[in-house]
Amino acid sequence: MKTLQVYKKIDECGVLVFEGGIAGVKGLIVESGGNCGIFLNSKETHSSDEEFMVLAHEYGHYASGTLHRFNSDKSYVSQCEYRADRKAITEFLPIKKIREAIDNGCQTSYEFSEYLDLP
């Protein structure tokens, strides 16, 4: 269900999703001529949870306006990656679920990801 939710959100933005990509890269977003496309490399994603995370992250780049070039400065790339993750989390992981995880004793990133069914 959550994977369909992210596909729907991407579609609403007019961003296209393509199969394929670069070996070793699970996903990436590309902008050309004002249009964006997300490339999902299904050979690198091994579950629907992982597919969800990759798509949500790439959507986060689009929604937060944090696209960057491959040869961008590392500190700029880190800022873009952080903002994309933050947007993906606020969009697709409601605070209610995070609070529920805390109330159920989650303390480490491993415990949170297991509780929230995330890779």
Solvent accessible surface area in square Angstrom, and as a share of the most:
residue,aa,sasa,rsa
1,M,192,0.86
2,K,57,0.24
3,T,20,0.11
4,L,122,0.61
5,Q,88,0.39
6,V,0,0.00
7,Y,69,0.26
8,K,133,0.56
9,K,62,0.26
10,I,2,0.01
11,D,106,0.55
12,E,109,0.49
13,C,48,0.29
14,G,58,0.56
15,V,7,0.04
16,L,111,0.55
17,V,49,0.28
18,F,87,0.36
19,E,114,0.51
20,G,23,0.22
21,G,48,0.46
22,I,87,0.44
23,A,92,0.71
24,G,62,0.60
25,V,51,0.29
26,K,84,0.36
27,G,13,0.12
28,L,26,0.13
29,I,24,0.12
30,V,64,0.37
31,E,86,0.39
32,S,80,0.51
33,G,80,0.77
34,G,65,0.62
35,N,110,0.57
36,C,21,0.13
37,G,7,0.06
38,I,1,0.00
39,F,67,0.28
40,L,11,0.06
41,N,11,0.06
42,S,59,0.38
43,K,172,0.73
44,E,46,0.21
45,T,16,0.09
46,H,147,0.66
47,S,58,0.38
48,S,72,0.46
49,D,42,0.22
50,E,22,0.10
51,E,42,0.19
52,F,3,0.01
53,M,67,0.30
54,V,16,0.09
55,L,0,0.00
56,A,3,0.02
57,H,35,0.16
58,E,13,0.06
59,Y,10,0.04
60,G,0,0.00
61,H,7,0.03
62,Y,74,0.28
63,A,39,0.30
64,S,42,0.27
65,G,62,0.60
66,T,7,0.04
67,L,58,0.29
68,H,63,0.28
69,R,187,0.68
70,F,171,0.71
71,N,131,0.67
72,S,29,0.19
73,D,95,0.49
74,K,174,0.74
75,S,75,0.48
76,Y,95,0.36
77,V,36,0.21
78,S,69,0.45
79,Q,92,0.41
80,C,1,0.01
81,E,55,0.25
82,Y,136,0.52
83,R,102,0.37
84,A,0,0.00
85,D,63,0.33
86,R,125,0.45
87,K,65,0.27
88,A,10,0.08
89,I,80,0.40
90,T,97,0.56
91,E,53,0.24
92,F,13,0.05
93,L,26,0.13
94,P,75,0.47
95,I,102,0.52
96,K,152,0.64
97,K,82,0.35
98,I,41,0.21
99,R,147,0.54
100,E,65,0.29
101,A,0,0.00
102,I,96,0.49
103,D,120,0.62
104,N,91,0.47
105,G,45,0.44
106,C,13,0.08
107,Q,156,0.69
108,T,73,0.42
109,S,96,0.62
110,Y,155,0.59
111,E,69,0.31
112,F,47,0.19
113,S,25,0.16
114,E,109,0.49
115,Y,76,0.29
116,L,17,0.09
117,D,88,0.46
118,L,24,0.12
119,P,92,0.58
